[in-house]
């Protein structure tokens, strides 16, 4: 289902439609949330990826960019 959505998060309504299509079960939206809770499903999810994002460019940025805290003035020399 996520492949067809081209990004974004899977919503309760999406799951309700999936259950109806694949299992011929009619659930209300509240029933879907109750089912997910009973299955100990978590709503914690990662941020969705943009279709045009370039993983290699992001990794290069992480390797070669200076840390922000270094320039933020938060680093101070110890004065004794």
Backbone torsions as a table, in degrees:
resi	resn	phi	psi	omega
1	UNK	NA	-41.8	-179.1
2	UNK	-62.8	-34.7	-179.7
3	UNK	-61.4	-34.9	-179.2
4	UNK	-76.1	-22.8	-173.6
5	UNK	-81.9	-19.8	-179.9
6	UNK	59.8	47.9	178.5
7	UNK	103.6	177.5	179.6
8	UNK	89.2	178.5	-178.3
9	UNK	-105.3	154.4	175.9
10	UNK	-81.3	122.6	-177.0
11	UNK	-99.0	166.1	177.3
12	UNK	-57.3	-39.3	178.8
13	UNK	-64.1	-38.1	177.4
14	UNK	-62.7	-42.2	179.5
15	UNK	-66.9	-39.6	178.1
16	UNK	-59.4	-44.6	179.1
17	UNK	-67.9	-36.6	177.1
18	UNK	-62.6	-44.7	178.3
19	UNK	-62.0	-39.6	179.9
20	UNK	-67.8	-42.9	-176.8
21	UNK	-69.8	-45.2	-173.1
22	UNK	-91.6	-27.3	-174.9
23	UNK	-121.6	2.7	-179.4
24	UNK	52.0	41.0	178.5
25	UNK	-110.5	129.1	176.0
26	UNK	-97.9	108.2	177.5
27	UNK	-112.9	144.7	168.1
28	UNK	-78.5	166.4	179.7
29	UNK	-62.0	-40.6	176.9
30	UNK	-61.8	-38.8	177.8
31	UNK	-64.0	-37.3	178.0
32	UNK	-62.1	-46.0	179.5
33	UNK	-64.9	-38.2	176.8
34	UNK	-64.6	-40.6	178.5
35	UNK	-63.3	-45.3	179.0
36	UNK	-62.2	-39.3	177.8
37	UNK	-65.2	-42.7	179.7
38	UNK	-64.1	-29.5	178.9
39	UNK	-87.7	3.8	-179.5
40	UNK	58.5	37.7	177.2
41	UNK	-79.8	144.5	-178.5
42	UNK	-107.3	146.2	177.9
43	UNK	-91.7	2.2	178.7
44	UNK	-70.7	126.6	-179.3
45	UNK	-143.3	158.6	177.1
46	UNK	-80.0	164.2	177.2
47	UNK	-68.2	139.4	-179.6
48	UNK	-68.9	155.1	-177.6
49	UNK	-95.7	139.2	176.1
50	UNK	-72.2	138.3	-177.8
51	UNK	-58.6	-26.2	-177.4
52	UNK	-99.2	5.2	-177.1
53	UNK	-68.1	148.8	-178.7
54	UNK	-116.2	109.1	-176.3
55	UNK	-61.3	-42.6	-177.9
56	UNK	-62.3	-41.0	178.1
57	UNK	-62.6	-40.1	178.5
58	UNK	-65.2	-42.7	179.3
59	UNK	-64.9	-40.6	177.1
60	UNK	-62.2	-40.4	178.9
61	UNK	-61.3	-43.4	180.0
62	UNK	-62.9	-38.5	-177.1
63	UNK	-72.4	-41.0	-167.9
64	UNK	-105.5	-5.2	179.3
65	UNK	-89.8	149.7	177.9
66	UNK	-80.0	146.6	179.0
67	UNK	-63.6	140.8	-179.5
68	UNK	-62.3	-38.2	-176.0
69	UNK	-63.0	-24.4	-179.0
70	UNK	-65.2	-36.0	-178.0
71	UNK	-97.8	-1.6	-172.3
72	UNK	-83.1	-7.5	-177.4
73	UNK	86.9	0.6	179.7
74	UNK	-78.3	-22.0	179.0
75	UNK	-88.0	120.5	179.1
76	UNK	-128.5	149.6	178.6
77	UNK	-77.5	146.8	177.1
78	UNK	-72.9	134.4	179.7
79	UNK	-111.8	113.9	-180.0
80	UNK	-118.7	NA	NA
